[in-house]
Amino acid sequence: MTGAARGIGAATAVALARRGIACVLAVRNPDAARATADAVMKLGVACKVETCDVVDYASVQRCIASVLEAWGRLDIVINNAGQIEPQAPLAQTEPAEWARAISVNLIGPYNVIHVALPELLRRQGVIVNVSTGAAHTPRDGWSAYCSSKAGLYMLSRSVLNEYGKEGVSVYSLQPGLVDTEMQVLIRSQGVNEISRIPQEKLAPPELSASVIAWLADTLPRDLMGSDLSVNDAGLLERAGATK
């Protein structure tokens, strides 16, 4: 799982561990993920921390090769790493920073899926891509974030279209408004209405994490191909998650 050092990623690692699923925390800074790894291992479940920069294809290759060497299998990929910056009207953004958002939010998941796909096909594994409502609704100052996440949703559908018939399960989930460090950045910039939502109205990371872990564990076939949302009460009920 990428982006597993904090927030939704860290909570998802724990949620997977509660289901007995061993976790690989693929992060740029391994030290930042140690607390998450400790929380997983306290539940009696194996956990590895691997250095991985999703925008660096060679880094992704090394990460997954290390996992396969150590454990001999890879059943689940969760693409959670993402960034909100740059937050500004398009004309005021720096091209390199705008392109970086595309690299992290879209090319990064592509890199991970591309490297992992042979093993996922062999094991008929599962991919969960963390989406957002911004993939469908443009927001002031978020042209890079909205565009990259819209692309990620189409990547989810494309992978399912091409490899679902071969046994790979693919899900896309919008976690909603979650109390994470990304929301701190959003409030600090104040570029649109999302930044004005009070912190107390944000959901805890554990809510979306429990749905992600449920999808990865149970593989509900009828939910593949849609951009699922934690705002769907029916989905939460099926996943055993509560707000």
Beta strands, then each sheet from edge to edge (+ up, - down):
strand 1: 23-27
strand 2: 47-51
strand 3: 76-79
strand 4: 126-130
strand 5: 169-174
strand 6: 227-229
sheet 1: 1+ 2+
sheet 2: 3+ 4+ 5+ 6+
end
